[in-house]
Amino acid sequence: MRLALQTIFLFTVVNVFSQTTNPVLPVVKVDSLYREDQFYFGFTLNTLQNKPAGLTQDKFSSGFSTGFLRDFPINKKRTIAIAPGLGFSYNNYNQNLAITELNQTPVYKIIDPNITYNKNRFTQFLVEVPIEFRWRTSKYDSHKFWRIYGGFKMGYLIYNKSVYEDAQGKIVVTNNKDFNKFQYGAYISSGYNSINVYAYYGLNSLFKSAKTSTESIDMNALNIGVMFYIL
C-alpha cells in the first residue's frame, strides 16, 4: 500500500514540473490582408506659375491639407495599391495683384512698385477628392517603410477671399466668381515612415475669367512641402 502511494505521488510531482517547464504559447495570427488606410496632413509653400507681367510674390504663401485615404492593394505582396480619398485644402497666396470691386464686378490691377501697402492676398478653401497610385516596401508587422505615391486630385472651391489693405483702408472681396470652381492637378509624395516630400502642380488655371488692363490671368499653382501619413 505504501509503495503504491509513493508511486502515485511521484507521477503527480513529475507531471506538475512538466507543465511548469513547458508552457503552452499563444498562437499569433499573421494579418496577410493588411491595408495602409491613412489620414494625411500636408503643409506647403505655395507659388504661382504663368504669372502676368509684373506680378511677383515677395512674401511667404502657405497651404494646408488634410483628409483620409482608403487603401486597395492590387498585388499579392500588397506593396502596390490604389487609394481614393476625401479631404480639405486651404491655400493662401500673397502677391501684388490687387483684387477690388467696381459695381460688384471684380477689378484686377498689378500694384505699382512705388505704392506702399500692408497686405494683399487671396485665399481658397476646397473640398478635394484625391486618388493615388502607391508603391511601397511595407510589411504587415511594420509601419516604417519607403514609399512613392503619385496621384491626381480634383478640388471644388467652396469659399474664397481676397484682401487688399493700404493706408486708405481695407478692401475685402469674397466668393469671387472669376475663380475656377473646379481645380485639378497632379501630385507626388515620397519618403520614409511618416514624413514625406510633397509637390502638387495645378493642371488648370486658378481663374476662369479674369484679366488685367493688358492681359488675361491664367495662373496655376505649384505647391511644395511635406506630407505626413498616419494610420
PyRosetta script that sets phi, psi and omega in degrees:
from pyrosetta import init, pose_from_sequence

init()
pose = pose_from_sequence("MRLALQTIFLFTVVNVFSQTTNPVLPVVKVDSLYREDQFYFGFTLNTLQNKPAGLTQDKFSSGFSTGFLRDFPINKKRTIAIAPGLGFSYNNYNQNLAITELNQTPVYKIIDPNITYNKNRFTQFLVEVPIEFRWRTSKYDSHKFWRIYGGFKMGYLIYNKSVYEDAQGKIVVTNNKDFNKFQYGAYISSGYNSINVYAYYGLNSLFKSAKTSTESIDMNALNIGVMFYIL")
pose.set_psi(1, -45.3)
pose.set_omega(1, 178.5)
pose.set_phi(2, -61.8)
pose.set_psi(2, -39.3)
pose.set_omega(2, -179.6)
pose.set_phi(3, -64.9)
pose.set_psi(3, -39.1)
pose.set_omega(3, -179.4)
pose.set_phi(4, -66.6)
pose.set_psi(4, -41.6)
pose.set_omega(4, 179.1)
pose.set_phi(5, -64.7)
pose.set_psi(5, -40.4)
pose.set_omega(5, 178.7)
pose.set_phi(6, -63.3)
pose.set_psi(6, -38.2)
pose.set_omega(6, -179.5)
pose.set_phi(7, -66.0)
pose.set_psi(7, -43.9)
pose.set_omega(7, 179.0)
pose.set_phi(8, -63.2)
pose.set_psi(8, -42.3)
pose.set_omega(8, 179.3)
pose.set_phi(9, -62.7)
pose.set_psi(9, -40.5)
pose.set_omega(9, -179.0)
pose.set_phi(10, -63.3)
pose.set_psi(10, -45.8)
pose.set_omega(10, -179.7)
pose.set_phi(11, -65.7)
pose.set_psi(11, -34.5)
pose.set_omega(11, 178.8)
pose.set_phi(12, -65.2)
pose.set_psi(12, -45.6)
pose.set_omega(12, 179.4)
pose.set_phi(13, -62.7)
pose.set_psi(13, -44.4)
pose.set_omega(13, -179.8)
pose.set_phi(14, -61.3)
pose.set_psi(14, -41.1)
pose.set_omega(14, -179.4)
pose.set_phi(15, -65.5)
pose.set_psi(15, -40.1)
pose.set_omega(15, 178.2)
pose.set_phi(16, -62.9)
pose.set_psi(16, -46.5)
pose.set_omega(16, 179.7)
pose.set_phi(17, -65.3)
pose.set_psi(17, -35.4)
pose.set_omega(17, 179.5)
pose.set_phi(18, -63.1)
pose.set_psi(18, -41.2)
pose.set_omega(18, 179.2)
pose.set_phi(19, -69.8)
pose.set_psi(19, -31.8)
pose.set_omega(19, -178.6)
pose.set_phi(20, -72.0)
pose.set_psi(20, -39.0)
pose.set_omega(20, -174.4)
pose.set_phi(21, -88.3)
pose.set_psi(21, -10.0)
pose.set_omega(21, -179.3)
pose.set_phi(22, -130.4)
pose.set_psi(22, 68.8)
pose.set_omega(22, -178.2)
pose.set_phi(23, -67.7)
pose.set_psi(23, 153.0)
pose.set_omega(23, 177.5)
pose.set_phi(24, -88.2)
pose.set_psi(24, 118.4)
pose.set_omega(24, -177.5)
pose.set_phi(25, -85.4)
pose.set_psi(25, 143.7)
pose.set_omega(25, 178.4)
pose.set_phi(26, -68.5)
pose.set_psi(26, 146.9)
pose.set_omega(26, 178.5)
pose.set_phi(27, -86.0)
pose.set_psi(27, 125.2)
pose.set_omega(27, 179.8)
pose.set_phi(28, -97.0)
pose.set_psi(28, 121.7)
pose.set_omega(28, -179.0)
pose.set_phi(29, -85.7)
pose.set_psi(29, 136.4)
pose.set_omega(29, 179.0)
pose.set_phi(30, -89.5)
pose.set_psi(30, 126.7)
pose.set_omega(30, 178.7)
pose.set_phi(31, -84.1)
pose.set_psi(31, 95.5)
pose.set_omega(31, -178.8)
pose.set_phi(32, -84.2)
pose.set_psi(32, -2.0)
pose.set_omega(32, -177.5)
pose.set_phi(33, -118.1)
pose.set_psi(33, 35.6)
pose.set_omega(33, -177.5)
pose.set_phi(34, -69.1)
pose.set_psi(34, 154.8)
pose.set_omega(34, 175.5)
pose.set_phi(35, -125.2)
pose.set_psi(35, 154.2)
pose.set_omega(35, 175.1)
pose.set_phi(36, -103.0)
pose.set_psi(36, 53.9)
pose.set_omega(36, 172.2)
pose.set_phi(37, -63.9)
pose.set_psi(37, 130.6)
pose.set_omega(37, -171.6)
pose.set_phi(38, -144.9)
pose.set_psi(38, 145.9)
pose.set_omega(38, 164.0)
pose.set_phi(39, -86.4)
pose.set_psi(39, 145.9)
pose.set_omega(39, 178.8)
pose.set_phi(40, -128.6)
pose.set_psi(40, 149.5)
pose.set_omega(40, 177.4)
pose.set_phi(41, -138.6)
pose.set_psi(41, 126.3)
pose.set_omega(41, -177.8)
pose.set_phi(42, -127.6)
pose.set_psi(42, 144.9)
pose.set_omega(42, 176.5)
pose.set_phi(43, -128.5)
pose.set_psi(43, 130.2)
pose.set_omega(43, -173.1)
pose.set_phi(44, -132.9)
pose.set_psi(44, 158.0)
pose.set_omega(44, 166.4)
pose.set_phi(45, -99.8)
pose.set_psi(45, 121.2)
pose.set_omega(45, -172.5)
pose.set_phi(46, -98.8)
pose.set_psi(46, 129.1)
pose.set_omega(46, 176.7)
pose.set_phi(47, -126.1)
pose.set_psi(47, 158.3)
pose.set_omega(47, -179.8)
pose.set_phi(48, -109.9)
pose.set_psi(48, 135.4)
pose.set_omega(48, 178.8)
pose.set_phi(49, -110.8)
pose.set_psi(49, 159.8)
pose.set_omega(49, 179.7)
pose.set_phi(50, 55.7)
pose.set_psi(50, 46.6)
pose.set_omega(50, -177.3)
pose.set_phi(51, -73.0)
pose.set_psi(51, 147.2)
pose.set_omega(51, 172.6)
pose.set_phi(52, -67.6)
pose.set_psi(52, 160.8)
pose.set_omega(52, -178.0)
pose.set_phi(53, -57.1)
pose.set_psi(53, 130.1)
pose.set_omega(53, 176.9)
pose.set_phi(54, 93.1)
pose.set_psi(54, -11.9)
pose.set_omega(54, -178.8)
pose.set_phi(55, -81.1)
pose.set_psi(55, 131.6)
pose.set_omega(55, 179.6)
pose.set_phi(56, -134.4)
pose.set_psi(56, 159.7)
pose.set_omega(56, 173.2)
pose.set_phi(57, -121.6)
pose.set_psi(57, 104.7)
pose.set_omega(57, -176.3)
pose.set_phi(58, -108.9)
pose.set_psi(58, 6.9)
pose.set_omega(58, 176.5)
pose.set_phi(59, -129.8)
pose.set_psi(59, 160.6)
pose.set_omega(59, 179.5)
pose.set_phi(60, -68.0)
pose.set_psi(60, 129.8)
pose.set_omega(60, 176.5)
pose.set_phi(61, -116.7)
pose.set_psi(61, 128.0)
pose.set_omega(61, -171.8)
pose.set_phi(62, -116.5)
pose.set_psi(62, 162.5)
pose.set_omega(62, 175.9)
pose.set_phi(63, -145.5)
pose.set_psi(63, 156.3)
pose.set_omega(63, 178.7)
pose.set_phi(64, -142.8)
pose.set_psi(64, 138.6)
pose.set_omega(64, 176.6)
pose.set_phi(65, -139.8)
pose.set_psi(65, 151.3)
pose.set_omega(65, 178.7)
pose.set_phi(66, -153.8)
pose.set_psi(66, 156.0)
pose.set_omega(66, 179.2)
pose.set_phi(67, 171.1)
pose.set_psi(67, -164.8)
pose.set_omega(67, -177.3)
pose.set_phi(68, -134.7)
pose.set_psi(68, 140.4)
pose.set_omega(68, 179.6)
pose.set_phi(69, -122.6)
pose.set_psi(69, 132.5)
pose.set_omega(69, 178.3)
pose.set_phi(70, -99.5)
pose.set_psi(70, 124.8)
pose.set_omega(70, -171.8)
pose.set_phi(71, -93.5)
pose.set_psi(71, 131.0)
pose.set_omega(71, 176.8)
pose.set_phi(72, -127.5)
pose.set_psi(72, 92.7)
pose.set_omega(72, 178.6)
pose.set_phi(73, -61.8)
pose.set_psi(73, 145.9)
pose.set_omega(73, -178.1)
pose.set_phi(74, -124.6)
pose.set_psi(74, 6.2)
pose.set_omega(74, 173.3)
pose.set_phi(75, -130.8)
pose.set_psi(75, 166.3)
pose.set_omega(75, -173.5)
pose.set_phi(76, -63.9)
pose.set_psi(76, -38.2)
pose.set_omega(76, 179.8)
pose.set_phi(77, -77.6)
pose.set_psi(77, -8.4)
pose.set_omega(77, 178.2)
pose.set_phi(78, 61.9)
pose.set_psi(78, 30.9)
pose.set_omega(78, 177.2)
pose.set_phi(79, -98.0)
pose.set_psi(79, -7.8)
pose.set_omega(79, 175.5)
pose.set_phi(80, -123.9)
pose.set_psi(80, 134.0)
pose.set_omega(80, -175.0)
pose.set_phi(81, -153.1)
pose.set_psi(81, 164.2)
pose.set_omega(81, 170.2)
pose.set_phi(82, -117.7)
pose.set_psi(82, 136.7)
pose.set_omega(82, -174.7)
pose.set_phi(83, -136.4)
pose.set_psi(83, 102.0)
pose.set_omega(83, 170.9)
pose.set_phi(84, -81.9)
pose.set_psi(84, 160.5)
pose.set_omega(84, -178.9)
pose.set_phi(85, -159.3)
pose.set_psi(85, -172.3)
pose.set_omega(85, 178.7)
pose.set_phi(86, -146.6)
pose.set_psi(86, 135.2)
pose.set_omega(86, -178.0)
pose.set_phi(87, -158.0)
pose.set_psi(87, -172.9)
pose.set_omega(87, 179.9)
pose.set_phi(88, -133.5)
pose.set_psi(88, 150.7)
pose.set_omega(88, -179.1)
pose.set_phi(89, -140.7)
pose.set_psi(89, 137.8)
pose.set_omega(89, 174.8)
pose.set_phi(90, -121.5)
pose.set_psi(90, 126.5)
pose.set_omega(90, -179.4)
pose.set_phi(91, -130.6)
pose.set_psi(91, 135.2)
pose.set_omega(91, -179.0)
pose.set_phi(92, -120.5)
pose.set_psi(92, 134.7)
pose.set_omega(92, -179.6)
pose.set_phi(93, -128.8)
pose.set_psi(93, 108.7)
pose.set_omega(93, 173.0)
pose.set_phi(94, -89.1)
pose.set_psi(94, 128.9)
pose.set_omega(94, -178.1)
pose.set_phi(95, -164.0)
pose.set_psi(95, -173.1)
pose.set_omega(95, -175.7)
pose.set_phi(96, -113.9)
pose.set_psi(96, 30.5)
pose.set_omega(96, 173.0)
pose.set_phi(97, -99.7)
pose.set_psi(97, 102.9)
pose.set_omega(97, -178.9)
pose.set_phi(98, -75.5)
pose.set_psi(98, 130.5)
pose.set_omega(98, 175.9)
pose.set_phi(99, -113.8)
pose.set_psi(99, 112.1)
pose.set_omega(99, 178.8)
pose.set_phi(100, -122.4)
pose.set_psi(100, -172.3)
pose.set_omega(100, -179.4)
pose.set_phi(101, -133.9)
pose.set_psi(101, 144.9)
pose.set_omega(101, 173.1)
pose.set_phi(102, -135.4)
pose.set_psi(102, 114.1)
pose.set_omega(102, -176.2)
pose.set_phi(103, 55.3)
pose.set_psi(103, 43.9)
pose.set_omega(103, 178.4)
pose.set_phi(104, 64.1)
pose.set_psi(104, 18.5)
pose.set_omega(104, 175.7)
pose.set_phi(105, -111.8)
pose.set_psi(105, 126.8)
pose.set_omega(105, -179.6)
pose.set_phi(106, -62.7)
pose.set_psi(106, 140.6)
pose.set_omega(106, 178.0)
pose.set_phi(107, -124.3)
pose.set_psi(107, 135.6)
pose.set_omega(107, -175.0)
pose.set_phi(108, -119.6)
pose.set_psi(108, 131.7)
pose.set_omega(108, -178.2)
pose.set_phi(109, -149.8)
pose.set_psi(109, 131.4)
pose.set_omega(109, 172.8)
pose.set_phi(110, -69.9)
pose.set_psi(110, 126.5)
pose.set_omega(110, -176.6)
pose.set_phi(111, -70.9)
pose.set_psi(111, 131.3)
pose.set_omega(111, 179.0)
pose.set_phi(112, -60.3)
pose.set_psi(112, 133.5)
pose.set_omega(112, -179.3)
pose.set_phi(113, -57.4)
pose.set_psi(113, -22.6)
pose.set_omega(113, -178.6)
pose.set_phi(114, -85.0)
pose.set_psi(114, -6.6)
pose.set_omega(114, 180.0)
pose.set_phi(115, -91.7)
pose.set_psi(115, 132.0)
pose.set_omega(115, 177.8)
pose.set_phi(116, -94.7)
pose.set_psi(116, 129.8)
pose.set_omega(116, 178.1)
pose.set_phi(117, -137.3)
pose.set_psi(117, 157.4)
pose.set_omega(117, -176.4)
pose.set_phi(118, -84.8)
pose.set_psi(118, -45.1)
pose.set_omega(118, 179.6)
pose.set_phi(119, -153.9)
pose.set_psi(119, 151.8)
pose.set_omega(119, 174.5)
pose.set_phi(120, -156.1)
pose.set_psi(120, 115.7)
pose.set_omega(120, -177.1)
pose.set_phi(121, -158.9)
pose.set_psi(121, 161.6)
pose.set_omega(121, 166.5)
pose.set_phi(122, -130.8)
pose.set_psi(122, 146.4)
pose.set_omega(122, -178.1)
pose.set_phi(123, -126.6)
pose.set_psi(123, 152.7)
pose.set_omega(123, -179.3)
pose.set_phi(124, -135.7)
pose.set_psi(124, 142.3)
pose.set_omega(124, 175.8)
pose.set_phi(125, -125.3)
pose.set_psi(125, 123.5)
pose.set_omega(125, -173.0)
pose.set_phi(126, -127.7)
pose.set_psi(126, 149.3)
pose.set_omega(126, 164.7)
pose.set_phi(127, -93.8)
pose.set_psi(127, 131.7)
pose.set_omega(127, -172.8)
pose.set_phi(128, -124.2)
pose.set_psi(128, 147.6)
pose.set_omega(128, 174.5)
pose.set_phi(129, -123.0)
pose.set_psi(129, 97.4)
pose.set_omega(129, 177.8)
pose.set_phi(130, -90.4)
pose.set_psi(130, 155.1)
pose.set_omega(130, 169.3)
pose.set_phi(131, -139.3)
pose.set_psi(131, 127.4)
pose.set_omega(131, -173.8)
pose.set_phi(132, -113.7)
pose.set_psi(132, 144.8)
pose.set_omega(132, 164.8)
pose.set_phi(133, -103.5)
pose.set_psi(133, 121.2)
pose.set_omega(133, -167.7)
pose.set_phi(134, -115.3)
pose.set_psi(134, 134.9)
pose.set_omega(134, 167.9)
pose.set_phi(135, -125.7)
pose.set_psi(135, 135.4)
pose.set_omega(135, -178.9)
pose.set_phi(136, -154.4)
pose.set_psi(136, 167.5)
pose.set_omega(136, 177.4)
pose.set_phi(137, -107.6)
pose.set_psi(137, 34.7)
pose.set_omega(137, -173.3)
pose.set_phi(138, -72.7)
pose.set_psi(138, 157.6)
pose.set_omega(138, 173.1)
pose.set_phi(139, -134.7)
pose.set_psi(139, 160.4)
pose.set_omega(139, -175.6)
pose.set_phi(140, -62.4)
pose.set_psi(140, -27.5)
pose.set_omega(140, -172.8)
pose.set_phi(141, -102.3)
pose.set_psi(141, 10.5)
pose.set_omega(141, -179.0)
pose.set_phi(142, -149.3)
pose.set_psi(142, 138.9)
pose.set_omega(142, 176.8)
pose.set_phi(143, -98.6)
pose.set_psi(143, 4.5)
pose.set_omega(143, -179.7)
pose.set_phi(144, -102.0)
pose.set_psi(144, 112.5)
pose.set_omega(144, -177.8)
pose.set_phi(145, -159.9)
pose.set_psi(145, 163.7)
pose.set_omega(145, 175.4)
pose.set_phi(146, -82.2)
pose.set_psi(146, 147.9)
pose.set_omega(146, 179.4)
pose.set_phi(147, -146.1)
pose.set_psi(147, 151.0)
pose.set_omega(147, 166.3)
pose.set_phi(148, -134.4)
pose.set_psi(148, 112.6)
pose.set_omega(148, -179.6)
pose.set_phi(149, -116.1)
pose.set_psi(149, 118.9)
pose.set_omega(149, 175.3)
pose.set_phi(150, -111.2)
pose.set_psi(150, 144.3)
pose.set_omega(150, -175.4)
pose.set_phi(151, -155.7)
pose.set_psi(151, 178.3)
pose.set_omega(151, 177.1)
pose.set_phi(152, -135.2)
pose.set_psi(152, 139.8)
pose.set_omega(152, 177.7)
pose.set_phi(153, -139.1)
pose.set_psi(153, 144.3)
pose.set_omega(153, 176.6)
pose.set_phi(154, -110.4)
pose.set_psi(154, 130.4)
pose.set_omega(154, 179.7)
pose.set_phi(155, -118.7)
pose.set_psi(155, 143.4)
pose.set_omega(155, 175.0)
pose.set_phi(156, -113.8)
pose.set_psi(156, 121.7)
pose.set_omega(156, -176.7)
pose.set_phi(157, -77.0)
pose.set_psi(157, 115.9)
pose.set_omega(157, -178.9)
pose.set_phi(158, -104.0)
pose.set_psi(158, -15.1)
pose.set_omega(158, 178.2)
pose.set_phi(159, -160.4)
pose.set_psi(159, 139.9)
pose.set_omega(159, 173.7)
pose.set_phi(160, -142.8)
pose.set_psi(160, 154.0)
pose.set_omega(160, -176.6)
pose.set_phi(161, -149.8)
pose.set_psi(161, 134.4)
pose.set_omega(161, 175.4)
pose.set_phi(162, -118.4)
pose.set_psi(162, 137.9)
pose.set_omega(162, -178.9)
pose.set_phi(163, -131.9)
pose.set_psi(163, 126.0)
pose.set_omega(163, 171.8)
pose.set_phi(164, -125.2)
pose.set_psi(164, 128.1)
pose.set_omega(164, -178.2)
pose.set_phi(165, -137.5)
pose.set_psi(165, 129.8)
pose.set_omega(165, 173.5)
pose.set_phi(166, -138.4)
pose.set_psi(166, -164.7)
pose.set_omega(166, -176.6)
pose.set_phi(167, -65.9)
pose.set_psi(167, -20.5)
pose.set_omega(167, -178.8)
pose.set_phi(168, -83.5)
pose.set_psi(168, -16.1)
pose.set_omega(168, -178.9)
pose.set_phi(169, 140.4)
pose.set_psi(169, -165.8)
pose.set_omega(169, -176.4)
pose.set_phi(170, -121.7)
pose.set_psi(170, 137.5)
pose.set_omega(170, 175.8)
pose.set_phi(171, -119.0)
pose.set_psi(171, 123.5)
pose.set_omega(171, -178.6)
pose.set_phi(172, -120.1)
pose.set_psi(172, 128.8)
pose.set_omega(172, 176.9)
pose.set_phi(173, -121.7)
pose.set_psi(173, 124.5)
pose.set_omega(173, 180.0)
pose.set_phi(174, -118.2)
pose.set_psi(174, 154.8)
pose.set_omega(174, 177.9)
pose.set_phi(175, 50.0)
pose.set_psi(175, 50.1)
pose.set_omega(175, 177.6)
pose.set_phi(176, -67.2)
pose.set_psi(176, 117.9)
pose.set_omega(176, -176.7)
pose.set_phi(177, -75.2)
pose.set_psi(177, -5.9)
pose.set_omega(177, 177.0)
pose.set_phi(178, -77.2)
pose.set_psi(178, -15.9)
pose.set_omega(178, 175.7)
pose.set_phi(179, -74.1)
pose.set_psi(179, 146.0)
pose.set_omega(179, 174.2)
pose.set_phi(180, -68.1)
pose.set_psi(180, 125.6)
pose.set_omega(180, 176.3)
pose.set_phi(181, -67.9)
pose.set_psi(181, -39.7)
pose.set_omega(181, 178.9)
pose.set_phi(182, -103.5)
pose.set_psi(182, 124.0)
pose.set_omega(182, 178.4)
pose.set_phi(183, -128.1)
pose.set_psi(183, 138.3)
pose.set_omega(183, -176.1)
pose.set_phi(184, -144.4)
pose.set_psi(184, 157.6)
pose.set_omega(184, -179.3)
pose.set_phi(185, -173.0)
pose.set_psi(185, 176.1)
pose.set_omega(185, 179.7)
pose.set_phi(186, -107.5)
pose.set_psi(186, 151.7)
pose.set_omega(186, 179.2)
pose.set_phi(187, -146.2)
pose.set_psi(187, 163.6)
pose.set_omega(187, 175.8)
pose.set_phi(188, -141.3)
pose.set_psi(188, 143.3)
pose.set_omega(188, 178.8)
pose.set_phi(189, -135.5)
pose.set_psi(189, 128.1)
pose.set_omega(189, -176.0)
pose.set_phi(190, -145.5)
pose.set_psi(190, 140.0)
pose.set_omega(190, 178.5)
pose.set_phi(191, 169.1)
pose.set_psi(191, -161.1)
pose.set_omega(191, -177.3)
pose.set_phi(192, -129.4)
pose.set_psi(192, 137.0)
pose.set_omega(192, -179.9)
pose.set_phi(193, 61.8)
pose.set_psi(193, -131.5)
pose.set_omega(193, -172.3)
pose.set_phi(194, -85.8)
pose.set_psi(194, -25.8)
pose.set_omega(194, -173.0)
pose.set_phi(195, -97.9)
pose.set_psi(195, 131.4)
pose.set_omega(195, -176.7)
pose.set_phi(196, -141.3)
pose.set_psi(196, 146.6)
pose.set_omega(196, 172.3)
pose.set_phi(197, -78.1)
pose.set_psi(197, 138.8)
pose.set_omega(197, -172.6)
pose.set_phi(198, -134.4)
pose.set_psi(198, 142.1)
pose.set_omega(198, 175.1)
pose.set_phi(199, -144.6)
pose.set_psi(199, 137.5)
pose.set_omega(199, 178.8)
pose.set_phi(200, -128.1)
pose.set_psi(200, 135.8)
pose.set_omega(200, 177.1)
pose.set_phi(201, -125.0)
pose.set_psi(201, 120.6)
pose.set_omega(201, 179.6)
pose.set_phi(202, -73.5)
pose.set_psi(202, 131.1)
pose.set_omega(202, -177.5)
pose.set_phi(203, -94.3)
pose.set_psi(203, -6.5)
pose.set_omega(203, 173.0)
pose.set_phi(204, -133.5)
pose.set_psi(204, 167.9)
pose.set_omega(204, -174.8)
pose.set_phi(205, -73.6)
pose.set_psi(205, 148.4)
pose.set_omega(205, 174.4)
pose.set_phi(206, -68.2)
pose.set_psi(206, -27.1)
pose.set_omega(206, 179.4)
pose.set_phi(207, -110.2)
pose.set_psi(207, 142.8)
pose.set_omega(207, 175.5)
pose.set_phi(208, -99.6)
pose.set_psi(208, -27.6)
pose.set_omega(208, -178.2)
pose.set_phi(209, -155.9)
pose.set_psi(209, 82.3)
pose.set_omega(209, 178.6)
pose.set_phi(210, -146.2)
pose.set_psi(210, 145.8)
pose.set_omega(210, 178.5)
pose.set_phi(211, -156.1)
pose.set_psi(211, 151.6)
pose.set_omega(211, 172.0)
pose.set_phi(212, -82.7)
pose.set_psi(212, -170.6)
pose.set_omega(212, 179.3)
pose.set_phi(213, -69.4)
pose.set_psi(213, -13.9)
pose.set_omega(213, -174.6)
pose.set_phi(214, -121.2)
pose.set_psi(214, -21.8)
pose.set_omega(214, -175.9)
pose.set_phi(215, -158.0)
pose.set_psi(215, 161.1)
pose.set_omega(215, 176.7)
pose.set_phi(216, -72.7)
pose.set_psi(216, 153.9)
pose.set_omega(216, 178.7)
pose.set_phi(217, -105.3)
pose.set_psi(217, 108.7)
pose.set_omega(217, -177.0)
pose.set_phi(218, -123.2)
pose.set_psi(218, 43.6)
pose.set_omega(218, -176.5)
pose.set_phi(219, -74.8)
pose.set_psi(219, 144.6)
pose.set_omega(219, 171.0)
pose.set_phi(220, -126.7)
pose.set_psi(220, 169.7)
pose.set_omega(220, -171.2)
pose.set_phi(221, -101.4)
pose.set_psi(221, 143.7)
pose.set_omega(221, 166.3)
pose.set_phi(222, -128.6)
pose.set_psi(222, 110.4)
pose.set_omega(222, -175.3)
pose.set_phi(223, -116.5)
pose.set_psi(223, 126.8)
pose.set_omega(223, -176.2)
pose.set_phi(224, -127.0)
pose.set_psi(224, 135.1)
pose.set_omega(224, -180.0)
pose.set_phi(225, -173.9)
pose.set_psi(225, -141.5)
pose.set_omega(225, -179.0)
pose.set_phi(226, -127.2)
pose.set_psi(226, 149.7)
pose.set_omega(226, 178.5)
pose.set_phi(227, -127.1)
pose.set_psi(227, 136.1)
pose.set_omega(227, 178.1)
pose.set_phi(228, -114.3)
pose.set_psi(228, 128.6)
pose.set_omega(228, 175.5)
pose.set_phi(229, -109.2)
pose.set_psi(229, 129.3)
pose.set_omega(229, -177.3)
pose.set_phi(230, -130.1)
pose.set_psi(230, 128.9)
pose.set_omega(230, 179.4)
pose.set_phi(231, -74.4)
pose.dump_pdb("model.pdb")
